[in-house]
């Protein structure tokens, strides 16, 4: 079995799911003692997003969506809050907690020495 932590770093492989943006480079080395939220920040930075930017594009024509029940202002606030979510899953199964160490997740769930993470814009797995 190949080692998971090499030179204090873990190899992370990102795989897009659904309509998430596709990365040109999919493998990265992340410090093993970093919290898992570092991986999320790396993904946002790689996609060229600010921490407050959404991973999905906003609907250019929100008027075609029903807003009568909520009202336009309430609908925009709720949509902005929902759109700014990012989902990272380990081995297409679960989302690791942000405060978990990358090395701990990698030790338990690596595939041939690489931590495989799926990313998407909407919930995909439990």
N, C-alpha and C positions, 0 to 999 in steps of 0.2 A: 504494500500500500504506500503511495507517495506521501511525503510529509505535507501537512496542511500549512504550517507556519514555517516560512523559509526566510532567514535574515530579518526576522521581526515583522514580516509582512504576509498578508493573505492575498491570493489571487482571486478576484471576484469577476465573474462573467455575467454581464447583463443581457437578458433576452427580452425583446419587446413582446407585448401581448395586446391583441385587439388593435385599436387605432392609435396606440401610443407612438410617438416619434421614434424613428429607427436611428441608432447610433452607428457612426462609421467605425469607431473602435469599440469593441465590446468587452475586452479584458483589461482590468486595472489591478494595480497592487495597492492595497490599503493597509495602514498600520494595524497590526494584530491587537494592540491594546486600546484601540479607539472604540468609542461607543458606536452602535449600529447607526445612529443618526448621522454619523460622518459619511456613511455610504449613501444615504439619501441626499445629503448636501453635495456629494461628488456627482451624483446623477444629474441634479439640477444644474450644477456648474457646467457639466459636459454638454448638456442640452442648450446651454447659453441662456439659462433662466435666472432671474433674481429669486431670492427666497420667497418673495410675495407673488411671483408670477405663476399662473396656472400651467399645468402640463398640456391642457387641451385648448383649442381655439374657442373663443366665444362665438356664439351664433351672431353672424353679421346682421340678421334680420329678426330680432327678438319679437317683433310685432306679430309674426305668424304663429307664435306659440300662444296658447290661451292664457290670458292674464286677467280675465274678468273676475274670477273668483278671489284672487289675491290682491289685485290692484297692481299697476305697473311698477310702482316704487318698491313695494314689498317683494314682488317677483324678482326684480333686479338684485336686491340685497341677498335673497336666498340663493339665487343662481350664482352670484359672485362667490358666496361662501362655499357652495357645493363644488364649483369648478376648480377651486384652489386645492384640491386634494390630490395626493400622489399615493399610489399603492405599490408596495414592494413585497414580493412573496418569495419565500425560500423553497426551492424545489417544487414550485407550482402547488404549494400546499398551505402554508401559513405565513403570517406576517410577524417577524421577530420584533420584540419590544425595542424602542429606540435606545434604551439605556443598557441593553445587553452588549457584551463585548463581542467584537467581530471574530476574535479567535475562538470564543466559546461556541458561537453559531457554526463556524467553519469546522471545528473539531467534530461536532455531532452530525452535520448535514452536508459535508463536502462530497463531491463526485469526482473521484480520481484526483484529489488534491486541489480542486477548484470549487469555490462556493458559487453555485448557480442561483442567480436572482432574476425573477421575472418582474417587470415593471409595467404598469398600465395606468389608465386614467380613470377607470371605473372599477368597482369591486369585481374580482374575477373568481377567487377561491375563498374558502373559509379560513 
